């Protein structure tokens, strides 16, 4: 099973495990999982890694599609609601500075009010 794990700062981990106990054990290698929200994530998972010329692995650009969209919408519901409202209001028009401010505030909310800029 695949689990979507939302850390208090808004970061997300995807973990393949048999149950939530195994998820917690896997997350414990990264940090304290006691405040992580763990939910099952349905759907196919396909990740493609590219080998760079310098010998490093990076996520392939083709993996930015539907899967990332579904993770984004599931992991960040407040941000998704703001983006949906902006899209309904603007349609295909470009976003305004006010729209970007609304998105920034939603991101801050999703991160638990953390002001850091990543």
C-alpha positions as CSV (number, residue, x, y, z in Angstrom):
1,X,0.0,0.0,0.0
2,X,1.1,3.6,-0.6
3,X,0.7,6.2,2.1
4,X,0.8,10.0,1.9
5,X,2.5,11.3,5.0
6,X,2.1,15.0,5.8
7,X,4.7,16.5,8.2
8,X,3.7,19.4,10.4
9,X,5.9,21.8,8.3
10,X,3.9,20.9,5.2
11,X,6.5,18.6,3.6
12,X,5.1,15.3,2.2
13,X,6.6,11.8,2.2
14,X,5.2,8.9,0.1
15,X,5.9,5.6,1.8
16,X,5.1,2.1,0.5
17,X,4.3,-0.2,3.5
18,X,2.0,-2.9,4.7
19,X,0.4,-0.7,7.4
20,X,0.7,2.5,9.4
21,X,3.1,1.0,11.9
22,X,5.6,0.2,9.1
23,X,5.1,3.7,7.8
24,X,5.9,5.2,11.2
25,X,9.0,3.0,11.4
26,X,10.1,4.2,8.0
27,X,9.4,7.8,8.8
28,X,11.3,7.5,12.1
29,X,14.5,7.3,10.0
30,X,13.7,10.9,8.7
31,X,12.3,12.5,11.9
32,X,9.8,12.1,14.7
33,X,6.7,10.7,13.1
34,X,4.4,11.4,16.0
35,X,2.8,14.5,14.5
36,X,2.7,13.2,10.9
37,X,-0.7,12.8,9.3
38,X,-0.8,9.5,7.5
39,X,-3.4,8.6,4.9
40,X,-3.6,5.9,2.2
41,X,-3.0,7.2,-1.3
42,X,-4.9,5.4,-4.0
43,X,-3.8,5.3,-7.6
44,X,-0.9,4.2,-9.6
45,X,2.6,5.3,-8.8
46,X,5.3,5.7,-11.4
47,X,8.6,7.4,-10.7
48,X,11.3,7.8,-13.3
49,X,14.8,8.9,-12.3
50,X,17.3,10.2,-14.8
51,X,21.0,9.8,-14.5
52,X,22.7,13.2,-15.0
53,X,26.0,13.7,-16.7
54,X,27.6,14.2,-13.3
55,X,26.4,10.8,-12.1
56,X,23.5,12.1,-9.9
57,X,19.9,11.0,-9.9
58,X,17.1,13.4,-10.4
59,X,13.3,13.1,-10.9
60,X,12.5,13.0,-14.6
61,X,10.6,16.0,-15.9
62,X,7.9,13.7,-17.2
63,X,6.9,12.8,-13.6
64,X,5.5,16.3,-13.1
65,X,2.1,15.4,-14.5
66,X,-1.0,13.8,-13.1
67,X,0.6,12.1,-10.2
68,X,2.2,15.3,-8.9
69,X,-1.2,17.1,-9.4
70,X,-3.0,14.4,-7.3
71,X,-0.4,14.5,-4.5
72,X,-0.6,18.3,-4.5
73,X,-4.4,18.4,-4.2
74,X,-4.6,15.6,-1.6
75,X,-1.7,16.9,0.6
76,X,-2.6,20.6,0.5
77,X,-6.4,21.0,0.6
78,X,-6.3,24.7,1.8
79,X,-4.0,25.6,-1.1
80,X,-6.0,23.6,-3.5
81,X,-9.2,25.5,-2.5
82,X,-7.5,28.9,-3.0
83,X,-6.1,27.8,-6.4
84,X,-9.5,26.5,-7.5
85,X,-11.2,29.8,-6.5
86,X,-8.6,31.8,-8.4
87,X,-8.9,29.5,-11.5
88,X,-12.7,29.9,-11.4
89,X,-12.5,33.6,-11.1
90,X,-9.7,34.2,-13.6
91,X,-10.2,31.4,-16.1
92,X,-7.3,31.5,-18.5
93,X,-6.3,35.0,-17.5
94,X,-2.9,35.5,-15.9
95,X,-2.8,35.6,-12.1
96,X,-2.6,39.0,-10.4
97,X,-0.2,40.0,-7.6
98,X,-3.2,39.7,-5.3
99,X,-3.7,36.1,-6.5
100,X,-0.1,35.3,-5.7
101,X,-0.5,36.8,-2.3
102,X,-3.5,34.5,-1.6
103,X,-1.4,31.5,-2.7
104,X,1.5,32.6,-0.5
105,X,-0.8,32.8,2.5
106,X,-2.3,29.4,1.8
107,X,1.2,28.0,1.6
108,X,2.0,29.5,4.9
109,X,-1.2,28.0,6.3
110,X,-0.3,24.6,4.9
111,X,3.1,24.8,6.6
112,X,1.5,25.4,9.9
113,X,2.1,29.2,9.9
114,X,5.8,28.8,9.3
115,X,7.2,32.0,7.8
116,X,10.3,30.4,6.2
117,X,10.7,30.9,2.4
118,X,11.9,27.8,0.7
